[in-house]
């Protein structure tokens, strides 16, 4: 992440009062690389998603994306309005 930030390939943003995200941008899409709470936990994901959506709309985006290898995020994402668009498969050698 640090390298992406240093070369300008990603940007750091504060969201609301207690969260941040690191994102990459393409056309009308904000792709979140990582997000976290400054308190160590989030009280309300719906509030953070709402704040984030409002923020990226102001920057001209109409789409918010993220990826995660954790299956549990599928349930959380669906609860706040996300849908599966694609999955990434990988092979290490």
N, CA, C and O of each residue as an XYZ file, in Angstrom:
372
protein
N       0.807     -1.190      0.000
C       0.000      0.000      0.000
C       0.858      1.265      0.000
O       0.591      2.224     -0.724
N       1.890      1.233      0.831
C       2.727      2.425      0.930
C       3.284      2.827     -0.432
O       3.290      4.007     -0.782
N       3.742      1.858     -1.186
C       4.311      2.156     -2.507
C       3.257      2.756     -3.439
O       3.533      3.714     -4.161
N       2.055      2.190     -3.419
C       0.970      2.725     -4.254
C       0.663      4.174     -3.893
O       0.411      5.001     -4.769
N       0.688      4.471     -2.600
C       0.442      5.843     -2.163
C       1.584      6.767     -2.586
O       1.350      7.882     -3.053
N       2.817      6.296     -2.419
C       3.975      7.124     -2.752
C       4.058      7.478     -4.235
O       4.469      8.583     -4.588
N       3.669      6.547     -5.100
C       3.747      6.824     -6.537
C       2.455      7.406     -7.096
O       2.343      7.636     -8.300
N       1.491      7.642     -6.232
C       0.234      8.253     -6.668
C      -0.732      7.310     -7.347
O      -1.684      7.758     -7.986
N      -0.507      6.004     -7.223
C      -1.400      5.019     -7.828
C      -2.614      4.728     -6.958
O      -3.551      4.061     -7.398
N      -2.601      5.223     -5.730
C      -3.723      5.084     -4.811
C      -3.764      6.333     -3.943
O      -2.776      7.056     -3.815
N      -4.923      6.568     -3.354
C      -5.089      7.757     -2.518
C      -5.700      7.378     -1.168
O      -6.449      6.407     -1.058
N      -5.369      8.152     -0.162
C      -5.838      7.947      1.204
C      -6.918      8.978      1.506
O      -6.761     10.159      1.197
N      -8.023      8.524      2.114
C      -9.148      9.413      2.403
C      -9.726      9.125      3.782
O      -9.890      7.966      4.163
N     -10.030     10.171      4.522
C     -10.767     10.024      5.773
C     -12.251      9.987      5.430
O     -12.723     10.754      4.591
N     -12.973      9.096      6.078
C     -14.405      8.960      5.843
C     -15.118      9.076      7.171
O     -14.843      8.323      8.104
N     -16.037     10.025      7.251
C     -16.715     10.251      8.519
C     -15.720     10.739      9.548
O     -14.732     11.392      9.215
N     -15.986     10.420     10.789
C     -15.119     10.877     11.877
C     -14.102      9.845     12.323
O     -13.125     10.186     12.990
N     -14.321      8.571     11.960
C     -13.458      7.549     12.542
C     -13.064      6.425     11.595
O     -12.784      5.314     12.044
N     -13.036      6.693     10.289
C     -12.646      5.641      9.356
C     -11.812      6.243      8.224
O     -11.855      7.445      7.962
N     -11.052      5.366      7.562
C     -10.299      5.807      6.392
C     -10.353      4.717      5.340
O     -10.679      3.564      5.623
N     -10.026      5.109      4.121
C      -9.908      4.130      3.051
C      -8.758      4.513      2.136
O      -8.418      5.686      1.987
N      -8.173      3.499      1.533
C      -7.171      3.690      0.492
C      -7.808      3.155     -0.774
O      -8.290      2.023     -0.809
N      -7.809      3.987     -1.827
C      -8.545      3.623     -3.032
C      -7.751      3.875     -4.304
O      -6.823      4.683     -4.342
N      -8.147      3.158     -5.334
C      -7.685      3.414     -6.690
C      -8.897      3.846     -7.502
O     -10.024      3.439     -7.219
N      -8.657      4.670     -8.512
C      -9.747      5.288     -9.281
C      -9.613      4.956    -10.754
O      -8.514      4.967    -11.309
N     -10.732      4.664    -11.377
C     -10.763      4.490    -12.825
C     -12.132      4.927    -13.320
O     -13.165      4.446    -12.854
N     -12.118      5.840    -14.263
C     -13.335      6.410    -14.833
C     -14.319      6.784    -13.729
O     -14.068      7.733    -12.987
N     -15.434      6.058    -13.601
C     -16.440      6.408    -12.603
C     -16.420      5.483    -11.390
O     -17.387      5.437    -10.630
N     -15.320      4.743    -11.203
C     -15.268      3.729    -10.152
C     -14.203      4.031     -9.103
O     -13.069      4.388     -9.423
N     -14.599      3.878     -7.848
C     -13.674      3.933     -6.721
C     -13.511      2.501     -6.223
O     -14.463      1.906     -5.717
N     -12.304      1.947     -6.364
C     -12.030      0.598     -5.883
C     -11.278      0.703     -4.564
O     -10.154      1.204     -4.526
N     -11.888      0.238     -3.494
C     -11.294      0.318     -2.160
C     -10.297     -0.823     -1.980
O     -10.657     -1.998     -2.055
N      -9.052     -0.460     -1.744
C      -8.000     -1.447     -1.511
C      -7.991     -1.889     -0.058
O      -7.784     -3.065      0.242
N      -8.216     -0.940      0.843
C      -8.341     -1.274      2.256
C      -9.118     -0.173      2.949
O      -9.135      0.975      2.505
N      -9.749     -0.537      4.028
C     -10.517      0.416      4.836
C     -10.432     -0.039      6.280
O     -10.339     -1.233      6.563
N     -10.465      0.912      7.177
C     -10.378      0.569      8.595
C     -10.940      1.692      9.440
O     -11.100      2.827      8.992
N     -11.231      1.336     10.663
C     -11.678      2.309     11.643
C     -10.487      2.799     12.444
O      -9.597      2.019     12.784
N     -10.469      4.067     12.741
C      -9.401      4.613     13.578
C      -9.558      4.148     15.022
O      -8.610      4.228     15.802
N     -10.740      3.664     15.383
C     -11.009      3.158     16.732
C     -10.700      1.667     16.857
O     -10.745      1.116     17.957
N     -10.388      1.015     15.744
C     -10.110     -0.413     15.791
C     -11.307     -1.277     15.443
O     -11.148     -2.458     15.134
N     -12.502     -0.708     15.489
C     -13.715     -1.419     15.094
C     -14.737     -0.389     14.616
O     -14.636      0.799     14.922
N     -15.700     -0.860     13.876
C     -16.739      0.039     13.388
C     -18.041     -0.256     14.108
O     -18.418     -1.415     14.279
N     -18.719      0.789     14.525
C     -19.994      0.612     15.191
C     -21.099      0.276     14.192
O     -22.015     -0.483     14.510
N     -21.016      0.841     12.983
C     -22.086      0.658     12.022
C     -21.568      0.661     10.587
O     -21.237      1.716     10.046
N     -21.499     -0.521      9.970
C     -21.082     -0.587      8.571
C     -22.019      0.188      7.658
O     -21.545      0.867      6.747
N     -23.349      0.114      7.866
C     -24.232      0.900      6.991
C     -23.904      2.389      7.011
O     -23.968      3.040      5.968
N     -23.556      2.939      8.160
C     -23.203      4.359      8.237
C     -21.908      4.650      7.480
O     -21.815      5.658      6.779
N     -20.916      3.780      7.614
C     -19.646      3.979      6.934
C     -19.848      3.880      5.421
O     -19.301      4.688      4.671
N     -20.628      2.899      4.969
C     -20.893      2.760      3.537
C     -21.649      3.979      3.021
O     -21.362      4.471      1.929
N     -22.605      4.464      3.793
C     -23.355      5.659      3.393
C     -22.428      6.867      3.281
O     -22.499      7.608      2.301
N     -21.562      7.073      4.271
C     -20.600      8.178      4.238
C     -19.648      8.038      3.056
O     -19.348      9.015      2.370
N     -19.176      6.813      2.824
C     -18.241      6.571      1.729
C     -18.911      6.820      0.383
O     -18.330      7.455     -0.496
N     -20.120      6.323      0.227
C     -20.859      6.515     -1.020
C     -21.080      7.994     -1.297
O     -20.871      8.456     -2.419
N     -21.500      8.733     -0.288
C     -21.698     10.177     -0.453
C     -20.399     10.858     -0.861
O     -20.390     11.727     -1.733
N     -19.312     10.461     -0.229
C     -18.010     11.061     -0.501
C     -17.567     10.809     -1.942
O     -17.172     11.743     -2.641
N     -17.632      9.545     -2.394
C     -17.150      9.241     -3.737
C     -18.078      9.799     -4.819
O     -17.633     10.081     -5.932
N     -19.352      9.957     -4.501
C     -20.271     10.616     -5.447
C     -19.829     12.057     -5.687
O     -19.878     12.549     -6.814
N     -19.397     12.727     -4.624
C     -18.921     14.108     -4.744
C     -17.680     14.180     -5.634
O     -17.408     15.221     -6.234
N     -16.931     13.089     -5.723
C     -15.721     13.034     -6.548
C     -16.021     12.540     -7.967
O     -15.098     12.318     -8.751
N     -17.296     12.370     -8.298
C     -17.696     11.991     -9.643
C     -17.849     10.503     -9.893
O     -17.996     10.083    -11.041
N     -17.818      9.705     -8.852
C     -17.957      8.262     -9.025
C     -19.412      7.824     -8.925
O     -20.214      8.412     -8.199
N     -19.727      6.774     -9.678
C     -21.061      6.194     -9.605
C     -20.992      4.716     -9.219
O     -22.001      4.011     -9.217
N     -19.777      4.263     -8.892
C     -19.599      2.856     -8.543
C     -18.515      2.730     -7.477
O     -17.477      3.388     -7.545
N     -18.775      1.873     -6.496
C     -17.836      1.594     -5.400
C     -17.598      0.095     -5.395
O     -18.552     -0.682     -5.356
N     -16.327     -0.328     -5.433
C     -16.011     -1.756     -5.455
C     -14.958     -2.091     -4.402
O     -14.213     -1.221     -3.953
N     -14.909     -3.364     -4.016
C     -13.838     -3.888     -3.163
C     -13.751     -5.387     -3.404
O     -14.694     -5.992     -3.915
N     -12.647     -5.977     -3.046
C     -12.492     -7.430     -3.133
C     -12.045     -7.958     -1.782
O     -11.412     -7.249     -0.999
N     -12.381     -9.205     -1.524
C     -11.948     -9.849     -0.297
C     -11.971    -11.357     -0.496
O     -12.905    -11.893     -1.093
N     -10.946    -12.044      0.002
C     -10.954    -13.501     -0.079
C     -11.832    -14.131      1.006
O     -12.061    -15.341      0.991
N     -12.316    -13.335      1.929
C     -13.107    -13.853      3.052
C     -14.569    -13.999      2.656
O     -15.208    -13.025      2.257
N     -15.095    -15.205      2.765
C     -16.492    -15.479      2.403
C     -17.482    -14.658      3.228
O     -18.542    -14.287      2.723
N     -17.156    -14.372      4.473
C     -18.051    -13.620      5.348
C     -18.378    -12.234      4.831
O     -19.441    -11.692      5.134
N     -17.473    -11.653      4.051
C     -17.739    -10.321      3.507
C     -18.897    -10.331      2.526
O     -19.550     -9.305      2.332
N     -19.162    -11.474      1.904
C     -20.296    -11.579      0.991
C     -21.602    -11.272      1.699
O     -22.461    -10.583      1.149
N     -21.757    -11.776      2.911
C     -22.982    -11.522      3.690
C     -23.060    -10.061      4.119
O     -24.107     -9.426      3.995
N     -21.950     -9.535      4.622
C     -21.929     -8.134      5.063
C     -22.184     -7.205      3.879
O     -22.975     -6.267      3.978
N     -21.513     -7.468      2.763
C     -21.661     -6.615      1.575
C     -23.099     -6.592      1.088
O     -23.615     -5.530      0.738
N     -23.752     -7.740      1.060
C     -25.145     -7.809      0.607
C     -26.061     -6.994      1.523
O     -27.018     -6.380      1.052
N     -25.777     -6.985      2.804
C     -26.599     -6.238      3.761
C     -26.549     -4.736      3.539
O     -27.496     -4.030      3.887
N     -25.457     -4.234      2.962
C     -25.327     -2.788      2.755
C     -25.438     -2.393      1.278
O     -25.088     -1.274      0.906
N     -25.929     -3.320      0.434
C     -26.243     -2.966     -0.939
C     -25.291     -3.405     -2.037
O     -25.527     -3.087     -3.203
N     -24.225     -4.122     -1.712
C     -23.293     -4.596     -2.741
C     -23.821     -5.883     -3.364
O     -24.619     -6.595     -2.755
N     -23.376     -6.172     -4.567
C     -23.655     -7.435     -5.235
C     -22.341     -7.986     -5.800
O     -21.382     -7.242     -6.004
N     -22.310     -9.290     -6.048
C     -21.113     -9.901     -6.620
C     -21.051     -9.549     -8.097
O     -22.004     -9.775     -8.843
N     -19.926     -8.999     -8.506
C     -19.722     -8.657     -9.900
C     -18.733     -9.616    -10.549
O     -18.885     -9.977    -11.716
N     -17.735    -10.021     -9.801
C     -16.770    -10.997    -10.302
C     -16.033    -11.593     -9.127
O     -16.042    -11.044     -8.025
N     -15.401    -12.712     -9.372
C     -14.548    -13.342     -8.368
C     -13.185    -13.526     -9.005
O     -13.078    -13.708    -10.218
N     -12.158    -13.480     -8.199
C     -10.798    -13.671     -8.682
C     -10.312    -15.049     -8.263
O     -10.427    -15.426     -7.097
N      -9.779    -15.786     -9.199
C      -9.190    -17.067     -8.909
C      -7.686    -16.956     -9.138
O      -7.240    -16.306    -10.083
N      -6.921    -17.585     -8.280
C      -5.478    -17.471     -8.374
C      -4.820    -18.828     -8.219
O      -5.361    -19.737     -7.590
N      -3.648    -18.940     -8.804
C      -2.838    -20.125     -8.648
C      -1.426    -19.670     -8.336
O      -0.846    -18.849     -9.046
N      -0.893    -20.214     -7.274
C       0.485    -19.873     -6.926
C       1.393    -20.995     -7.396
O       1.023    -22.168     -7.331
N       2.566    -20.643     -7.862
C       3.516    -21.661     -8.305
C       4.921    -21.243     -7.995
O       5.864    -21.975     -8.296
